[in-house]
Amino acid sequence: MVIGIDIAKHHHVARAQDYRGMEPTGHYWLNLAHILKEEQIKFVTVNPLYVKHSKELDDNSPTKNDVKDAKVIAQLVKDGRYAEPTIPQGTMMAKMELRSLIQKYELIQAKFEELDHTLDTLLQDIPGVDQMLEITGIGHETVVGFFAEVGDLNEYNHPRQITKLAGLSLKENTSGKHKGRTMITKRGRKKLRALLFRASMILVAKNKDFKALHHYYTTRPDNPLKKMQSLIALCNKLIRILFSIGQKQFVFQEEKMLKDIPHMHAFIQEPIAA
């Protein structure tokens, strides 16, 4: 009896002729191989390349499907074009796989630690980094990611250039009397934009003054913003803050930021829901 088996992720297809054979697809064939070995049923494997090049021999058609592949596998086994695989014991294989995964993890972890050390060394030479890290809610990863995307701040004349680079510039769709929605262009560095959004959400959660500013933007009587619009505004605010600190190396004062915003003083004293 030849049994040709086409192994797939969800469904296996088998066709019988004389012996037992299978195409070793990925790791999916191993479960069946272990069962056959435990039942002391002899089986062989067929090289997937042989299956690919032999599928047109009988019907002269390039059609490929599981039923046809199973027949081709069975025919190749009958013709002796197979190999007898060596299957490790289940426990032994599990230990080997676990050892391999642990080694890969340790290697990746070591690379990350080496990279963190290199980034820390590089950050020490960038003006304004210490003052940026003093802002509540701004962490090491935010500052590293920001400079990785924008590079040297001395190459920019105005923070609007970084806003444009991040794709956070506003675009308006108007024609005649029709006034469409105002949206951000999203024509810029996606990673920088995502980093600024994450940083703004963390600032709203952890920095009481940014939280107050977000509350003001979304609840002010005139032209209140939606939450997403407010976060976009905070992203642009953060760009201006980081740009200014990088240029002038000053200690940022959150309270002063609020007092400099018109009509904001009325909201500073209001309790903000957590």
N, C-alpha and C positions, 0 to 999 in steps of 0.2 A: 504494500500500500504506500503510495507517494502522496503526501498531504502538503500542498503549497499554501502557506499562510501569509497574507498581506497584513502587517501590523499597523494599526493607526491609533490615534489618541483615544477615541471613543468606541469605534467599531472595528473588529477584526474580521477578515474574510478568509475562508479556507476552501480549497478545492483539492480533491483526492485523486491520486494516480497510483503511486506505488510506495514511496518512502515519505519521511517527514522532513520538511524543510521550511525555512522562514527567511524573510528579508529583515536583517537587523536594523530597524528604523529607530534612530535616536536611542532612548532608554526604555521605550515602551515594550520592546521584545523581551526584556529581562524577566519580567514577572512570569510570562509563559514559559520561558526557558527554565526557571527554577522549578516550576510545577512539573514539567516533563522530566527534569533530572530527579526529582523526589520520587516520581512514579517509575523511575528506571526505564523511561521511554527514550530510545535513541533519536536524536534530531541533529540536523545540520543547518548551516546558514548559507545564504546565497548573496554574493556581492551585489549591492544596489545598482552598480554600474552595469553588471551583466543583465539585470532585469530591464534597465533602460534601453540597452542596445538590442535586446532580443525580442522586444514586445511586438515588432512588426513582422516577424518571421512567418507566423502562421496565417495572418489575415491581411498582410500588406497594408495595414492601417496604423496611423500614428495615434489612434484613440487610446486614452489611458483611463482606466478605472480599476477599482479594487478587485472586481471579479476577474478581469483579464490578467492583472498582475499576479493573482494567486495561481492561475493556470500556468503562467510563464515560469513562476518560481518552481512549481511542481515539475515542469518539463526540464528545467535546468538541473534539478536534483536528480531526476531519472537519467540525465545524460552525464551525471558525475561531475557537474560544474558547481561544486560546493566546498565548504570548509567545515571542519568539526571544531566548534568553539570550546574554549576552556572557561567554565563558569565557576567563579569563586563561591565558597560557601556563604550563605546569607550573612552570618555574623562577621565573617572576615571582610566581606564587601562593605558592610556598614561601617566597620572600623576604618577601612581604607578611605572611604568617602568622607567620614567625619574628620580624619586626620588631615586630608587634603583641604577641606573647608576651613579648618582651624589655621592651617598654614597660610592660606590665602587671606584670611581675616587679619592675622597678625602682620602680614606684609603690608596690607592696605592701611592698617592702623599706624604702622611705623612711618609710612609715606605721609599720612596726614599730620603726624606729629612733626615730622621734618618740615613739611610745608608750613605749618603754624609757626614754627621757629623762624623760618625764612621770612614770613610775612611780618612777624613782630620786629625783626631786624630792619626790614624796609620801612615800616611805619615810623620808626624812631627818627628817620631822616626827613619826614614830611612835616612841614610847618602847619600848626593848628590842630594836629591829631589829638594831643592831650586835652585841649579845650573842647574838642568835639565829644570826646569820651566822657567828659564831665557832665554832659547834658543827660538828665534822667530819661532812660528809655533808649538811648543810643548806645549800642554795644560794639564790640570789636568787629563782628562779622559785617555789620552795617557799614562801618567806616572802610573796612577792607574792600567790600564789594563796590562801594561808591567810587573809590579811587581806581579800582580795577577797571571800571567802566568809563570814567571821565578822564583819567590820567592827570597830568599836571594842571592845576587850576590857574597857573600863570598864563596858560595858553588861551584863556577866555577873557573877554573884555566885560562881559555882563552875564549875570545868572540866567538871563533869558536864553542864552545859547545852550546852556545845559538843559533847560526846560524843553527846548526844541529837540535836543539830542535824545531825550527820554521819550519823545512823542507825546508830551503833555501840553503842547500848545493847543489853544482852542481854535476850532473852525466853526464857521457859521454858514448855514444853508438858507439864503434868502433870495427871493426873486420878486420884484415889484412889491405888492402889498403882502405877499406871503412871507412869513418869517418862520423858518424851520428851527429845529433843535440845535443848540450849541453843544458841540461834543469835542473831545480831544482828538487830535489827528491820529495818534498811535503810529505815526511815521517816525520811528526812532528805535532806540535800543530796548528791546522787550525786557531783557534781564534787568536793566537799570530801572525801568518803569516798575517792574514787579518788586524790586528791592525797595524802592521808595514807598510803594503802597504798603508793604509789610512793615517798614519802619514807622509809617504814619499810624497804622493801626496799633502798634506797640506803644507809641507815644500817647495816643488817646487813652489807652488802657492804664499806662503807668505814670504818665506825667500830668500832674493836676492842671497845669497851665494850658497844655495842649488840649486836654480834655475840656477845659473851660472854653477854649477857642472853638473847638468842634461843636460844643453846645450852643455857642453864640451863632455860628454859621447856620445851624439847622433850626434855630428857634427865633431868630431876629424878626421883628415885625415887617421890615421891608426886604423883599426878595430873599426869603429863607431858602437855604439849599437843601437838597436831598442828601442823605448820608454819604452816598458815593461821590456826589459833587463836592461835599465838604472835604472828603479825603483827598480828592484831587487838589483842592485849594491848599490843604496841608502839605501835600507833596511839593507843591511849588514854594510854599513857605519854607519847608525844610531845605530845598535847594538853595534858596537865598541865604539862609542861615549858615549852611555849611560853606558856601562860596565866600561869604563875608569873613567867617572865622579863618578859612584857609588863606585869605588875602591879608588879613590884619592881625590874626592871632590874638583875639581878645576873649575874655571869659563871657560867655553868653548868659544873660539874665532873663529868665522866662517872664518874670513880673513886668519888666520893662516892655517886653514884646506885647503884652496885653494892653498896657497903658498907652502904647503908641497907636492903637487901633481906635478910630472914631466910634463913639457910642458903646465901646466895650466896657467902660467903667461901670455902667449900670448892671452889667452881667457878672462882674467879678465877685460881687458880694452875694449873689444869689446862690443858694445851695443847689448842687448838681447831683442828680440821682446817680447812684453807682451803677 
